[in-house]
Amino acid sequence: MSILKPFLANYEHEYQNTLKVLRAIPEDKFNFTPHEKIRPAGRLAWHIVRIEDIFGRGAVSDKIVVGGSSPANPPATIAAVLEIYEKQHPEIVAGWQAVDESRWLEKIPFVKPNGETWMELRRIAYLQTTLLSHTIHHRGQLTILLRLMGAKVPGVYGPSADETL
């Protein structure tokens, strides 16, 4: 039985839901934030893209260095963010599919910049938590920002208040 295949089916479904939410951000609301301690919509969208890039590619590495780099600056538009997300996604998934099935149960160490191991997770658990759950968490935050900025909120697991069945 494939370890990756069930995860991939779920991940593809969640990726499509995330695309719907990202596409709902109006270009003129890219910098919208209701509070100084809340990331602006565009930066939050970019964070979601970076989660897939960093953690998605990290799942096929031998270790994950945490807290060692600062996030890249976001592109200036939601269209540019989406372009990068849609380009990187198939590349990352192809990388996962190239990994031998037996490796998905291996543990990956999370290493602090000082070299100390912080924790270890099996590769497949790493994808579920640091990539998928993390993405879903921030996607939920983004739906709240969409509502606060007055944009239509797309349904994710069913219709939103802006949609009908």
C-alpha positions in Angstrom: 0.0 0.0 0.0 1.3 3.4 -0.9 2.0 5.8 2.0 2.1 8.9 -0.2 -0.9 8.3 -2.4 -3.7 8.9 0.2 -1.9 12.1 1.3 -1.5 13.3 -2.3 -5.2 12.9 -3.0 -6.0 15.0 0.1 -3.3 17.5 -0.6 -4.5 18.1 -4.2 -8.0 18.7 -2.9 -6.7 21.2 -0.3 -4.4 22.9 -2.9 -7.5 23.6 -5.1 -9.3 25.0 -2.1 -6.3 27.2 -1.3 -6.2 28.4 -4.9 -9.9 29.5 -4.6 -9.1 31.5 -1.5 -6.0 33.1 -3.0 -7.9 34.0 -6.2 -10.5 35.8 -4.1 -8.1 38.4 -2.9 -8.8 41.6 -4.9 -5.6 43.2 -6.3 -6.5 46.5 -4.6 -6.7 44.8 -1.2 -3.3 43.2 -1.4 -2.0 45.3 1.5 -5.2 45.1 3.5 -4.8 44.4 7.2 -7.3 45.2 10.0 -4.6 45.4 12.7 -0.9 46.1 12.8 -0.2 42.6 14.3 -2.0 40.8 11.5 -0.2 40.1 8.3 -1.6 42.0 5.3 -3.5 39.8 2.9 -0.8 39.7 0.2 1.9 38.8 2.7 -0.3 36.1 4.2 -0.9 34.7 0.7 2.8 34.8 0.0 3.4 33.0 3.3 1.2 30.2 2.1 3.2 29.9 -1.1 6.4 29.9 0.9 5.1 27.1 3.2 4.7 24.8 0.2 8.1 25.9 -1.2 10.1 25.5 2.0 8.3 22.6 3.7 7.3 20.8 0.5 10.8 20.7 -0.8 12.1 20.1 2.8 10.2 16.8 2.9 12.7 15.2 0.5 15.8 16.5 2.3 17.9 14.8 5.0 17.2 17.5 7.6 15.3 20.7 8.1 17.1 23.8 9.5 14.5 25.8 11.4 14.8 29.5 12.2 17.8 30.0 10.0 16.5 32.2 7.2 14.1 35.1 6.8 11.2 34.8 4.4 11.6 36.2 0.9 9.8 39.4 0.1 6.4 38.9 -1.5 5.7 39.8 -5.1 3.8 43.1 -5.6 0.5 41.5 -6.8 -1.8 38.6 -6.0 -1.5 37.6 -9.7 2.3 37.2 -9.3 1.8 35.2 -6.1 -0.6 32.9 -7.8 1.8 32.5 -10.8 4.6 31.3 -8.5 2.3 29.0 -6.5 0.9 27.4 -9.7 4.3 26.9 -11.1 6.0 25.5 -8.1 3.2 23.1 -7.1 3.7 20.4 -9.8 7.5 20.6 -9.4 7.2 19.9 -5.6 4.6 17.1 -6.0 6.9 15.5 -8.7 9.7 15.6 -6.2 7.6 13.7 -3.6 6.6 11.1 -6.2 10.3 10.5 -7.0 11.0 9.5 -3.3 11.1 5.8 -2.6 8.0 4.6 -0.6 10.2 3.3 2.2 11.6 6.7 2.9 8.2 8.2 3.9 8.4 6.5 7.3 12.0 7.7 8.0 12.3 10.5 10.5 13.6 13.9 9.5 15.4 15.9 12.2 14.5 19.5 12.7 17.8 21.2 13.4 18.3 24.6 15.0 20.8 27.0 13.5 23.2 26.1 16.3 23.1 22.4 15.1 21.0 21.1 18.0 18.2 18.8 17.0 14.9 20.3 18.1 12.6 17.4 17.1 12.1 14.7 14.6 9.1 13.7 12.5 8.5 11.0 10.0 8.5 12.4 6.4 4.8 11.7 5.9 3.9 13.3 9.2 6.1 16.3 8.3 4.0 16.8 5.2 0.8 16.5 7.1 1.7 19.0 9.9 4.3 21.5 8.7 2.9 21.7 5.2 -0.8 20.8 5.0 -2.1 21.7 8.5 0.0 24.9 8.5 -1.4 25.9 5.1 -5.0 25.2 6.2 -4.4 27.3 9.3 -3.3 30.3 7.3 -5.9 29.8 4.6 -8.5 30.1 7.4 -6.9 33.4 8.5 -7.1 34.6 4.9 -10.8 33.9 4.7 -11.4 36.1 7.7 -9.4 38.9 6.0 -11.5 38.4 2.9 -14.7 38.9 4.9 -13.2 42.0 6.7 -12.1 43.6 3.5 -15.6 43.1 2.0 -14.5 40.6 -0.6 -16.5 37.5 -1.4 -15.4 34.4 0.5 -15.3 31.2 -1.5 -16.6 28.0 0.0 -13.9 25.6 1.1 -15.7 22.6 2.6 -19.1 23.7 1.5 -20.8 27.0 0.4 -19.8 30.2 2.2 -22.3 32.9 3.2 -21.6 34.3 -0.3 -22.6 31.1 -2.1 -25.4 28.7 -2.5 -25.4 25.0 -3.3 
